[in-house]
């Protein structure tokens, strides 16, 4: 998934990483944190961290790499355990499987 923090404004630190869902599908888990849907209540955010209340934009990564809402060319880190699948399956660029950053 594409996970971008919205606590600092419209563009924040972002990552591509693997998430898990609760049995009900209402809670998403990533790196020891739990996120729930804002259900349209947030400004340019669709999830919030249940522990801190911080808002995030979380979505499936796009094939063309344009995951940021406004198309900014700000680098996005890719987690080690998702890197090969991201470049091979999502972006269709297997020759980039070793790259740790997207959108640069």
DSSP file (Angstrom, degrees, kcal/mol; ACC not computed):
  #  RESIDUE AA STRUCTURE BP1 BP2  ACC     N-H-->O    O-->H-N    N-H-->O    O-->H-N    TCO  KAPPA ALPHA  PHI   PSI    X-CA   Y-CA   Z-CA
    1    1 A X              0   0    0      0, 0.0    16,-2.3     0, 0.0     2,-0.5   0.000 360.0 360.0 360.0 157.3    0.0    0.0    0.0
    2    2 A X  E     -AB  16  59A   0     57,-4.0    57,-2.0    14,-0.2     2,-0.5  -0.866 360.0-172.5 -94.1 126.9    1.0    3.6   -0.4
    3    3 A X  E     +AB  15  58A   0     12,-2.8    12,-2.2    -2,-0.5     2,-0.4  -0.969   6.2 176.4-129.7 114.4    1.1    5.3    3.0
    4    4 A X  E     -AB  14  57A   0     53,-2.6    53,-2.6    -2,-0.5     2,-0.2  -0.975  25.8-131.8-125.0 127.4    1.6    9.1    3.3
    5    5 A X  E     - B   0  56A   0      8,-2.6    51,-0.2    -2,-0.4     3,-0.1  -0.546  16.8-173.9 -72.9 136.1    1.6   11.1    6.5
    6    6 A X    >   +     0   0    0     49,-2.8     3,-0.8    -2,-0.2    50,-0.2   0.202  56.7 103.2-113.0  12.6   -0.6   14.2    6.4
    7    7 A X  T 3  S+     0   0    0     48,-0.4    -1,-0.1     1,-0.2     3,-0.1   0.781  84.0  45.0 -69.1 -26.1    0.3   15.7    9.8
    8    8 A X  T 3  S-     0   0    0      1,-0.3     2,-0.3    -3,-0.1    -1,-0.2   0.428 124.6 -81.0 -98.0   1.1    2.7   18.3    8.3
    9    9 A X  S <  S-     0   0    0     -3,-0.8    -1,-0.3     1,-0.1     3,-0.1  -0.969  77.9 -26.7 136.8-154.0    0.4   19.5    5.5
   10   10 A X  S    S+     0   0    0     -2,-0.3     2,-0.5     1,-0.2    59,-0.2   0.812 127.1  40.3 -72.2 -30.9   -0.6   18.4    2.0
   11   11 A X  S    S+     0   0    0     -3,-0.1     2,-0.2    57,-0.1    -1,-0.2  -0.978  73.3 155.7-122.5 124.9    2.7   16.5    1.3
   12   12 A X        -     0   0    0     -2,-0.5    -6,-0.1     1,-0.1    -2,-0.0  -0.759  50.4 -53.6-135.1-178.4    4.4   14.4    3.9
   13   13 A X        -     0   0    0     -2,-0.2    -8,-2.6    -9,-0.1     2,-0.3  -0.322  60.7-168.9 -58.7 140.0    6.7   11.5    4.3
   14   14 A X  E     -A    4   0A   0     61,-0.3    63,-1.5   -10,-0.2     2,-0.3  -0.944  13.6-174.9-137.6 155.5    5.5    8.5    2.3
   15   15 A X  E     -Ac   3  77A   0    -12,-2.2   -12,-2.8    -2,-0.3     2,-0.5  -0.966  23.5-136.5-143.1 157.0    6.2    4.8    2.0
   16   16 A X  E     +Ac   2  78A   0     61,-2.3    63,-2.9    -2,-0.3     2,-0.3  -0.989  49.8 140.6-110.0 124.1    5.2    1.8   -0.1
   17   17 A X        -     0   0    0    -16,-2.3     2,-0.3    -2,-0.5    -2,-0.0  -0.970  52.5 -87.1-157.6 170.0    4.8   -1.2    2.3
   18   18 A X        -     0   0    0     -2,-0.3    13,-0.3   -16,-0.0     2,-0.3  -0.657  40.5-173.8 -84.8 137.9    2.8   -4.3    3.1
   19   19 A X        -     0   0    0     -2,-0.3     2,-0.3    11,-0.1    11,-0.2  -0.845  12.4-145.4-122.9 162.9   -0.2   -3.9    5.4
   20   20 A X  E     -D   29   0A   0      9,-2.0     9,-3.4    -2,-0.3     2,-0.3  -0.919  12.9-138.2-124.3 157.5   -2.5   -6.4    7.0
   21   21 A X  E     -D   28   0A   0     -2,-0.3     7,-0.2     7,-0.2     5,-0.0  -0.857  19.7-112.7-114.5 149.2   -6.2   -6.0    7.7
   22   22 A X    >   -     0   0    0      5,-2.7     3,-0.7    -2,-0.3    -1,-0.1  -0.217  42.0 -96.7 -67.8 169.2   -8.2   -7.0   10.8
   23   23 A X  T 3  S+     0   0    0      1,-0.3    -1,-0.1     2,-0.1    -2,-0.0   0.853 128.2  45.5 -58.2 -35.4  -10.7   -9.9   10.4
   24   24 A X  T 3  S-     0   0    0      1,-0.0    -1,-0.3     3,-0.0    -2,-0.0   0.671 106.7-128.2 -82.0 -16.4  -13.5   -7.3    9.9
   25   25 A X  S <  S+     0   0    0     -3,-0.7    -2,-0.1     2,-0.2    -1,-0.0   0.474  82.3 108.4  83.0   1.7  -11.5   -5.3    7.5
   26   26 A X  S    S+     0   0    0      1,-0.1    11,-0.6    10,-0.1     2,-0.4   0.709  71.7  54.0 -85.0 -20.8  -12.1   -2.1    9.4
   27   27 A X  E     - E   0  36A   0      9,-0.1    -5,-2.7     7,-0.0     2,-0.4  -0.949  66.3-159.2-120.8 136.1   -8.6   -1.7   10.8
   28   28 A X  E     -DE  21  35A   0      7,-2.7     7,-2.9    -2,-0.4     2,-0.4  -0.906  10.7-152.7-110.9 138.4   -5.4   -1.7    8.8
   29   29 A X  E     +DE  20  34A   0     -9,-3.4    -9,-2.0    -2,-0.4     2,-0.3  -0.937  19.9 164.3-118.3 135.3   -2.1   -2.5   10.4
   30   30 A X  E >   - E   0  33A   0      3,-2.2     3,-2.0    -2,-0.4   -11,-0.1  -0.945  68.7 -16.9-150.4 126.1    1.4   -1.3    9.4
   31   31 A X  T 3  S-     0   0    0     -2,-0.3     3,-0.1   -13,-0.3   -12,-0.0   0.860 127.7 -47.9  46.5  48.5    4.6   -1.3   11.3
   32   32 A X  T 3  S+     0   0    0      1,-0.3     2,-0.3     0, 0.0    -1,-0.3   0.512 116.9 109.6  77.4   5.2    3.0   -1.9   14.7
   33   33 A X  E <   -E   30   0A   0     -3,-2.0    -3,-2.2    17,-0.0     2,-0.4  -0.834  58.1-140.7-113.0 153.3    0.4    0.8   14.2
   34   34 A X  E     -E   29   0A   0     -2,-0.3    16,-2.7    -5,-0.2    17,-0.5  -0.919  16.0-167.5-113.6 138.4   -3.3    0.5   13.6
   35   35 A X  E     -EF  28  49A   0     -7,-2.9    -7,-2.7    -2,-0.4     2,-0.3  -0.965   2.5-169.7-126.5 140.9   -5.3    2.7   11.2
   36   36 A X  E     -EF  27  48A   0     12,-2.1    12,-2.3    -2,-0.4    -9,-0.1  -0.933  34.0 -91.4-128.2 156.0   -9.0    3.2   10.7
   37   37 A X  E     - F   0  47A   0    -11,-0.6    10,-0.3    -2,-0.3     9,-0.1  -0.303  17.0-150.9 -66.1 141.9  -11.0    5.0    8.0
   38   38 A X    >   -     0   0    0      8,-2.3     3,-1.2    -2,-0.0     9,-0.2   0.616  29.2-139.6 -83.4 -14.6  -11.9    8.7    8.5
   39   39 A X  T 3   -     0   0    0      7,-0.6     7,-0.1     1,-0.2     8,-0.1   0.902  69.4 -47.7  54.4  46.4  -15.0    8.1    6.4
   40   40 A X  T 3  S+     0   0    0      5,-0.2    -1,-0.2     6,-0.1     6,-0.1   0.472 115.1 111.1  81.7   2.6  -14.7   11.4    4.5
   41   41 A X    <   +     0   0    0     -3,-1.2     2,-0.2     5,-0.1    -2,-0.1   0.642  59.1  81.7 -85.8 -13.7  -14.1   13.5    7.7
   42   42 A X  S    S-     0   0    0      3,-0.4     2,-0.8     1,-0.0     3,-0.1  -0.494  81.0-116.6 -94.5 161.9  -10.4   14.3    7.0
   43   43 A X  S    S-     0   0    0      1,-0.2     3,-0.1    -2,-0.2    -2,-0.1  -0.862  96.4 -24.0 -95.9 108.9   -8.8   16.9    4.8
   44   44 A X  S    S+     0   0    0     -2,-0.8     2,-0.3     1,-0.2    -1,-0.2   0.780 122.9 100.1  57.9  29.7   -6.8   15.1    2.1
   45   45 A X        -     0   0    0     -3,-0.1    -3,-0.4     1,-0.1    12,-0.3  -0.984  46.9-176.5-139.5 149.1   -6.6   12.1    4.4
   46   46 A X  S    S+     0   0    0     10,-2.2    -8,-2.3    -2,-0.3    -7,-0.6   0.470  70.3  38.9-125.0  -6.5   -8.6    8.9    4.5
   47   47 A X  E     -FG  37  56A   0      9,-2.2     9,-2.8   -10,-0.3     2,-0.3  -0.946  61.1-153.3-137.7 159.8   -7.2    7.1    7.5
   48   48 A X  E     -FG  36  55A   0    -12,-2.3   -12,-2.1    -2,-0.3     2,-0.5  -0.984  27.7-111.8-133.2 149.6   -6.1    8.0   11.0
   49   49 A X  E  >  -F   35   0A   0      5,-2.8     4,-3.0    -2,-0.3   -14,-0.2  -0.679  24.1-147.7 -76.5 120.7   -3.6    6.3   13.4
   50   50 A X  T  4 S+     0   0    0    -16,-2.7    -1,-0.2    -2,-0.5   -15,-0.1   0.739  94.2  48.3 -67.0 -21.7   -5.7    5.0   16.3
   51   51 A X  T  4 S+     0   0    0    -17,-0.5    -1,-0.2     1,-0.1   -16,-0.1   0.893 128.9  16.6 -83.3 -42.6   -2.9    5.6   18.7
   52   52 A X  T  4 S-     0   0    0      2,-0.1    -2,-0.2     0, 0.0     3,-0.1   0.647  90.2-127.4-106.8 -19.1   -1.9    9.1   17.9
   53   53 A X     <  +     0   0    0     -4,-3.0    -3,-0.1     1,-0.3    -2,-0.0   0.413  55.6 152.1  82.9  -2.8   -4.8   10.4   15.9
   54   54 A X        -     0   0    0     -5,-0.1    -5,-2.8    -6,-0.1    -1,-0.3  -0.318  42.7-123.3 -63.3 143.8   -2.4   11.5   13.1
   55   55 A X  E     - G   0  48A   0     -7,-0.2   -49,-2.8    -3,-0.1   -48,-0.4  -0.659  30.8-179.4 -95.8 147.9   -4.0   11.5    9.6
   56   56 A X  E     -BG   5  47A   0     -9,-2.8    -9,-2.2    -2,-0.3   -10,-2.2  -0.954  29.6-132.0-140.2 154.6   -2.8    9.6    6.6
   57   57 A X  E     +B    4   0A   0    -53,-2.6   -53,-2.6    -2,-0.3     2,-0.4  -0.972  34.4 177.9-104.4 118.7   -3.5    9.0    2.9
   58   58 A X  E     +B    3   0A   0     -2,-0.6     2,-0.3   -55,-0.2   -55,-0.2  -0.988  13.0 137.6-127.2 126.4   -3.5    5.2    2.4
   59   59 A X  E     -B    2   0A   0    -57,-2.0   -57,-4.0    -2,-0.4     2,-0.2  -0.957  56.9 -75.9-155.0 169.9   -4.2    3.6   -1.0
   60   60 A X        -     0   0    0     -2,-0.3     2,-0.1   -59,-0.2   -44,-0.0  -0.493  59.9-101.7 -68.4 143.0   -3.1    0.9   -3.3
   61   61 A X        -     0   0    0     -2,-0.2     2,-0.3     1,-0.1    -1,-0.1  -0.397  37.3-121.6 -68.5 145.5    0.0    1.9   -5.3
   62   62 A X    >   -     0   0    0      1,-0.1     3,-1.4    -2,-0.1     5,-0.1  -0.621   9.0-127.6 -91.4 146.8   -0.5    3.1   -8.8
   63   63 A X  T 3  S+     0   0    0      1,-0.3    -1,-0.1    -2,-0.3    -2,-0.0   0.840 110.9  48.8 -59.6 -35.6    1.1    1.4  -11.8
   64   64 A X  T 3  S-     0   0    0      2,-0.1    -1,-0.3     1,-0.0    27,-0.1   0.477 111.7-118.8 -87.7  -0.2    2.4    4.7  -13.1
   65   65 A X  S <  S+     0   0    0     -3,-1.4     2,-1.5     1,-0.1     3,-0.4   0.528  73.0 131.5  80.5   5.2    3.9    5.7   -9.7
   66   66 A X        +     0   0    0      1,-0.2    -1,-0.1     7,-0.0     5,-0.1  -0.389  19.3 138.8 -88.8  59.9    1.8    8.8   -9.3
   67   67 A X        +     0   0    0     -2,-1.5    -1,-0.2    -5,-0.1   -65,-0.1   0.821  39.5  91.3 -77.0 -32.1    0.7    8.0   -5.8
   68   68 A X  S >  S-     0   0    0     -3,-0.4     3,-1.3     4,-0.2   -57,-0.1  -0.371  83.5-122.7 -66.6 144.3    0.9   11.5   -4.3
   69   69 A X  T 3  S+     0   0    0      1,-0.3    -1,-0.1   -59,-0.2   -58,-0.1   0.813 108.3  33.2 -59.7 -33.7   -2.3   13.4   -4.5
   70   70 A X  T 3  S-     0   0    0    -60,-0.1    -1,-0.3     2,-0.0    -2,-0.1   0.220 111.4-110.1-111.5  14.4   -0.8   16.4   -6.4
   71   71 A X    <   +     0   0    0     -3,-1.3    -2,-0.1     1,-0.2    -4,-0.1   0.688  53.1 172.5  70.0  19.8    1.8   14.5   -8.5
   72   72 A X        -     0   0    0      1,-0.1     2,-0.7    -6,-0.0    -4,-0.2  -0.310  37.7-130.6 -61.1 144.0    4.8   15.9   -6.6
   73   73 A X        +     0   0    0     31,-0.1     2,-0.5    -7,-0.0    -1,-0.1  -0.288  58.3 140.4 -90.9  48.5    8.1   14.3   -7.6
   74   74 A X        -     0   0    0     -2,-0.7    -6,-0.1     1,-0.1    28,-0.1  -0.804  59.9-103.6 -93.0 129.9    9.1   13.8   -4.0
   75   75 A X        -     0   0    0     -2,-0.5     2,-0.5    29,-0.1   -61,-0.3  -0.154  29.9-154.2 -56.6 145.7   10.8   10.4   -3.3
   76   76 A X  E     - H   0 102A   0     26,-2.4    26,-2.5   -63,-0.1   -61,-0.2  -0.990  14.4-131.3-122.4 122.9    8.8    7.6   -1.7
   77   77 A X  E     -cH  15 101A   0    -63,-1.5   -61,-2.3    -2,-0.5     2,-0.5  -0.467  14.6-147.5 -74.2 145.7   10.7    4.9    0.2
   78   78 A X  E     -c   16   0A   0     22,-2.4   -61,-0.2   -63,-0.2     5,-0.1  -0.968  20.1-119.2-115.7 124.4    9.8    1.3   -0.5
   79   79 A X    >>  -     0   0    0    -63,-2.9     3,-1.6    -2,-0.5     4,-1.2  -0.274  23.0-119.4 -59.8 145.5   10.0   -1.2    2.3
   80   80 A X  T 34 S+     0   0    0      1,-0.3     4,-0.5     2,-0.2     3,-0.5   0.873 111.8  53.1 -54.3 -42.6   12.6   -4.0    1.8
   81   81 A X  T 34 S+     0   0    0      1,-0.2    -1,-0.3     2,-0.1     4,-0.1   0.556 116.9  37.9 -75.7  -5.8    9.9   -6.8    1.9
   82   82 A X  T <> S+     0   0    0     -3,-1.6     4,-2.6   -66,-0.2    -1,-0.2   0.480  90.6  92.7-116.5  -8.4    7.8   -5.1   -0.7
   83   83 A X  H  X S+     0   0    0     -4,-1.2     4,-2.5    -3,-0.5     5,-0.3   0.919  86.2  43.9 -60.1 -52.7   10.4   -3.8   -3.1
   84   84 A X  H  > S+     0   0    0     -4,-0.5     4,-2.6     1,-0.2     5,-0.3   0.930 117.1  46.0 -62.2 -45.3   10.7   -6.6   -5.6
   85   85 A X  H  >>S+     0   0    0      2,-0.2     4,-2.4     1,-0.2     5,-1.3   0.899 111.4  53.7 -63.5 -39.9    6.9   -7.1   -5.9
   86   86 A X  I  X>S+     0   0    0     -4,-2.6     5,-2.6     3,-0.2     4,-0.7   0.960 115.5  37.6 -58.9 -53.0    6.3   -3.4   -6.2
   87   87 A X  I  <5S+     0   0    0     -4,-2.5     6,-3.5     3,-0.2    -2,-0.2   0.882 126.1  37.7 -69.7 -37.2    8.8   -3.0   -9.2
   88   88 A X  I  <5S+     0   0    0     -4,-2.6     6,-0.2    -5,-0.3    -3,-0.2   0.959 129.1  23.7 -79.4 -54.0    7.9   -6.3  -10.8
   89   89 A X  I  <5S+     0   0    0     -4,-2.4    -3,-0.2    -5,-0.3    -2,-0.1   0.870 131.1  31.5 -87.0 -39.7    4.2   -6.7  -10.4
   90   90 A X  I  <<S+     0   0    0     -5,-1.3    -3,-0.2    -4,-0.7    -4,-0.1   0.935 131.3  27.3 -87.8 -50.2    2.8   -3.2   -9.8
   91   91 A X  S   <S-     0   0    0     -5,-2.6    -3,-0.2    -6,-0.2    -4,-0.2   0.692  91.4-135.2 -87.8 -19.2    5.1   -1.0  -11.9
   92   92 A X        +     0   0    0     -6,-0.4     2,-0.2    -5,-0.2    -4,-0.2   0.827  69.3 119.2  68.5  30.6    6.1   -3.6  -14.5
   93   93 A X    >   +     0   0    0     -6,-3.5     3,-2.3    -7,-0.2    -5,-0.1  -0.595  29.1 166.7-127.0  69.1    9.8   -2.5  -14.2
   94   94 A X  G >  S+     0   0    0      1,-0.3     3,-1.6    -2,-0.2    -6,-0.2   0.751  71.5  68.7 -60.3 -24.3   11.7   -5.6  -13.0
   95   95 A X  G 3  S+     0   0    0      1,-0.3    -1,-0.3    -8,-0.1     3,-0.3   0.638  97.5  54.0 -69.1 -12.3   15.0   -4.0  -13.8
   96   96 A X  G X   +     0   0    0     -3,-2.3     3,-2.7     1,-0.2    -1,-0.3   0.273  70.0 117.5-100.8   9.6   14.5   -1.5  -11.0
   97   97 A X  T <  S+     0   0    0     -3,-1.6    -1,-0.2     1,-0.3   -10,-0.1   0.688  73.6  54.6 -55.3 -20.9   13.8   -4.2   -8.3
   98   98 A X  T 3  S+     0   0    0     -3,-0.3    -1,-0.3    -4,-0.1     2,-0.3   0.547  82.1 109.1 -89.5  -7.7   16.9   -3.0   -6.4
   99   99 A X    <   -     0   0    0     -3,-2.7   -12,-0.1     1,-0.1    -3,-0.0  -0.526  50.1-164.6 -76.0 133.2   15.8    0.6   -6.1
  100  100 A X  S    S+     0   0    0     -2,-0.3   -22,-2.4   -23,-0.1     2,-0.4   0.578  70.8  58.5 -90.4 -12.5   14.8    1.8   -2.6
  101  101 A X  E     -H   77   0A   0    -24,-0.2     2,-0.3   -86,-0.0   -24,-0.2  -0.946  60.0-169.0-124.4 141.4   13.0    4.9   -3.8
  102  102 A X  E     +H   76   0A   0    -26,-2.5   -26,-2.4    -2,-0.4   -37,-0.0  -0.769  66.3  39.4-114.9 165.7   10.2    5.6   -6.2
  103  103 A X              0   0    0     -2,-0.3    -1,-0.2   -28,-0.2   -26,-0.0   0.889 360.0 360.0  65.2  42.3    9.0    8.8   -7.7
  104  104 A X              0   0    0     -3,-0.2   -29,-0.1   -29,-0.1    -1,-0.1   0.352 360.0 360.0-132.0 360.0   12.4   10.4   -8.3
